[in-house]
Amino acid sequence: MRIKPVGEKLVVRPLKAERVTEGGIVIPESEAERYDLAAIKAEIVAVGPLAFEAERKHEKEFGVDVSHAIPRPGNLVAMAKYAGYEIEVGSEKLRVVMDADITAILEEEDG
């Protein structure tokens, strides 16, 4: 089954909270589950046709290049806590969120 968001919506795959800290401390399952519900990191699966239209409008009106600020499928993003709603596609749990709920594109640091 494929999922195609409509309007200003996006489909994201929330990333699970880390179960072990960088220092090696194991996070209790009850605490990890709480963080999973409030996941703020996600991978974009699909983008609706009107998502980020405001950013594109600024590009047209002011000649500002916003292509770096518009997330695309495969990008890792930060999003508002508890944004959108959960939907099950096959055996996978995804979330449908509004474009305004995406707060940043996350990029790997070089080095």
C-alpha positions, 0 to 999 in steps of 0.5 A: 500500500502506498500513502500520498498525503494531500494538501499541506500534509507530510507523512513521516516515520518517527525515529525511536528514542535511543535506549542507551546514552552515549555514555553507556547508561541504559534508559529504562523501557518506561522512560524510552516509551515516553520519549517515543511518544514525544519523538521529535526526530523523523524521516520524511516518507512523502510530501503533499503537493501544497506543503511548504507553499509559503516558502515557495511564495517567498522565493517567487516574491523576493527572489530568495532561494529556499530550496535548502529549506524545503524537506524532501522524502528521505530527509531527517527532520525535527518536528513539533512534539505530539504533532499530527496523528498516527496511521498504520500502513502495513505493519509500519506506524507512520504519522501525518503532520502539517508542514508547519510542524516541521521545525528543522532539517537535520544534517549529519556533521562532517568530521 
